[in-house]
Amino acid sequence: PMPYEILWGERVVRSVANLTRDDAREFLALAPRIPVRTTVVEMGLSEANEALARLRSGELTGAAVLVPGR
């Protein structure tokens, strides 16, 4: 289980895996016409606190992806 006490002070935890394959196909077909611009920053799992601080400060926009073993 996740130790929720470490999330104290955080407002939102989101999952990005909440769509069907059909949803993804439909979105990916539409994306080039919008256009969708994504921003992803990979950070090591040990850098989770830094990632949160950078998101809070506005230094990062988009998504910070925590990668174990990085």
Secondary structure, 3 states (H helix, E strand, C coil): CCCHHHHCCCCCCCCCCCCCHHHHHHHHHHHHHCCCCCCEEEEEHHHHHHHHHHHHHCCCCCEEEEECCC
